[in-house]
């Protein structure tokens, strides 16, 4: 019995060192060496200041910016330390009420848009931190953004097209735009007179 316990303890110790220390250390080192930007969170810097990560959604609520999809991560959403979906089922009244509120909010923020509201503007992602929106969501917000920026809708639509990314590997997901990158480019191409920052 003592021999078996000793072997089990040594094996547990060995596996802890191998899989808990050595393997993560080697993988972390290789990632830092080969993919330093991605390994450090794909942070976006402007003039030496970090404005966000291109991998995590953040809340843009001003009319001059494109808005992300709703977030259920944390109490007020967009909390990277509390990444999660709402886990509300389709028959849950709380989900129905939230979607109705998001529809009303979208209509109020984009009064000139009369088409169907894109699904990603009223539904949260599984992580609650999706950094992308669909092209339909971006084009639906373009008139509001153009008016707030003093630009034409055509100019803003061209910017959306320039930032659009297709399906991954040609078949996964939907065409999309990264909200942070799009908003940063908006500031560069159509700066605001008051020079508001992200």
C-alpha positions in Angstrom: 0.0 0.0 0.0 2.8 2.4 1.0 4.6 1.6 -2.2 1.5 2.3 -4.4 0.9 5.7 -2.6 4.6 6.6 -3.1 4.4 5.8 -6.8 1.1 7.7 -7.1 2.6 10.8 -5.3 5.7 10.8 -7.5 3.7 10.4 -10.7 1.3 13.3 -9.6 4.3 15.5 -8.8 6.0 14.6 -12.2 2.8 15.4 -14.1 2.3 18.6 -12.2 5.8 19.8 -13.1 5.5 18.7 -16.7 2.0 19.9 -17.5 1.7 22.7 -15.0 5.1 24.4 -15.3 7.3 23.1 -18.1 4.7 22.8 -20.9 3.0 26.2 -20.2 6.4 27.8 -19.9 7.6 26.4 -23.3 4.4 27.3 -25.1 4.4 30.9 -23.6 8.0 31.4 -24.6 7.4 30.1 -28.1 4.3 32.4 -28.5 6.2 35.4 -27.2 9.0 34.6 -29.7 6.9 33.8 -32.8 3.6 35.8 -32.2 4.4 38.6 -29.7 1.5 40.9 -30.6 -1.1 38.1 -30.4 0.5 36.6 -27.3 0.1 39.9 -25.5 -3.6 40.4 -26.3 -3.5 42.1 -29.8 -3.5 45.5 -28.1 -3.9 48.5 -30.4 -1.8 51.6 -29.7 -2.3 55.1 -31.0 0.4 57.7 -30.2 1.8 55.4 -27.6 -1.5 54.9 -25.8 -3.4 51.6 -25.7 -7.0 52.1 -26.9 -8.1 48.5 -26.7 -7.7 45.0 -28.0 -8.8 44.0 -31.5 -9.9 40.7 -30.0 -12.3 42.1 -27.3 -15.5 44.1 -27.8 -15.9 47.3 -26.0 -18.8 49.7 -25.5 -19.0 52.6 -27.9 -22.2 54.5 -27.3 -21.6 57.9 -28.8 -23.5 58.7 -32.1 -20.2 59.4 -33.9 -19.0 55.8 -33.5 -20.2 52.4 -34.7 -21.7 50.5 -31.8 -20.9 46.9 -31.0 -23.4 44.1 -30.4 -24.9 43.9 -26.9 -22.8 42.3 -24.2 -23.8 40.1 -21.3 -20.2 40.0 -19.9 -20.4 41.3 -16.3 -22.9 43.6 -14.7 -22.8 46.4 -17.2 -21.5 44.4 -20.2 -18.1 44.4 -21.9 -16.3 43.2 -18.8 -13.3 41.2 -20.0 -12.9 39.6 -16.6 -16.4 38.2 -16.7 -16.7 36.9 -20.2 -19.9 35.0 -20.7 -23.2 34.8 -22.5 -26.5 35.5 -20.8 -27.5 31.8 -20.9 -31.2 32.8 -21.3 -33.3 30.4 -23.3 -35.7 31.5 -26.1 -38.7 31.1 -23.8 -37.2 33.2 -21.0 -39.2 36.4 -20.5 -36.0 38.3 -19.5 -34.5 37.6 -22.9 -37.6 38.7 -24.7 -37.7 41.9 -22.7 -34.0 42.6 -23.3 -34.3 42.1 -27.0 -37.3 44.3 -27.2 -35.4 47.0 -25.3 -32.4 46.6 -27.7 -34.7 46.9 -30.7 -36.2 50.1 -29.3 -32.7 51.5 -28.5 -31.5 50.7 -32.0 -34.5 52.4 -33.6 -34.0 55.5 -31.4 -30.3 55.7 -32.1 -30.8 55.1 -35.9 -34.1 56.9 -36.8 -33.4 57.0 -40.5 -32.9 53.3 -40.8 -36.1 51.5 -41.8 -35.0 48.0 -42.7 -35.0 44.9 -40.5 -32.6 45.2 -37.6 -29.6 42.8 -38.0 -29.8 40.0 -35.5 -26.3 40.8 -34.0 -27.5 44.2 -32.9 -30.0 42.7 -30.5 -28.4 39.4 -29.5 -25.3 38.9 -27.3 -22.5 36.6 -28.3 -21.4 33.5 -26.4 -18.4 35.4 -24.9 -20.2 38.7 -24.6 -17.1 40.3 -26.0 -17.4 39.8 -29.7 -15.2 42.5 -31.4 -17.0 42.3 -34.7 -20.3 43.2 -36.2 -21.9 42.1 -39.4 -21.7 44.2 -42.5 -25.5 44.6 -42.3 -25.1 46.1 -38.8 -22.4 48.5 -39.9 -24.3 49.7 -43.0 -27.4 50.1 -40.8 -25.5 52.5 -38.5 -23.7 54.4 -41.4 -26.3 57.2 -41.7 -26.1 58.1 -38.0 -22.3 58.0 -38.0 -22.0 60.0 -41.2 -24.3 62.7 -39.9 -22.4 62.9 -36.6 -19.1 63.1 -38.5 -20.2 65.6 -41.1 -19.4 63.0 -43.8 -21.5 61.5 -46.6 -23.1 58.1 -46.2 -21.2 57.0 -49.3 -17.8 57.9 -47.7 -18.7 56.0 -44.5 -19.9 53.0 -46.5 -16.6 53.0 -48.4 -14.8 52.9 -45.1 -16.9 49.9 -44.0 -16.1 48.1 -47.2 -12.4 48.8 -46.7 -12.6 47.2 -43.2 -14.7 44.2 -44.2 -13.4 40.7 -43.8 -14.9 37.7 -45.5 -15.7 34.3 -44.0 -12.8 32.5 -42.3 -11.2 30.1 -44.7 -14.0 30.9 -47.2 -16.8 29.1 -45.4 -16.8 29.8 -41.6 -18.8 32.6 -40.1 -20.2 35.7 -41.9 -18.6 38.7 -43.5 -17.8 41.2 -40.7 -15.9 44.3 -39.6 -13.9 44.9 -36.4 -15.6 47.7 -34.5 -12.5 49.1 -32.8 -10.5 49.2 -36.0 -13.4 50.8 -37.9 -13.8 53.5 -35.2 -10.1 54.3 -35.0 -10.1 54.8 -38.8 -13.2 57.0 -38.5 -11.2 59.3 -36.2 -8.3 59.4 -38.7 -10.4 60.0 -41.8 -13.2 62.1 -40.4 -11.9 63.8 -37.2 -14.2 65.4 -34.9 -13.9 69.1 -34.2 -13.8 68.6 -30.5 -11.1 65.9 -30.9 -12.9 63.4 -28.7 -10.9 60.3 -28.2 -11.8 56.6 -28.0 
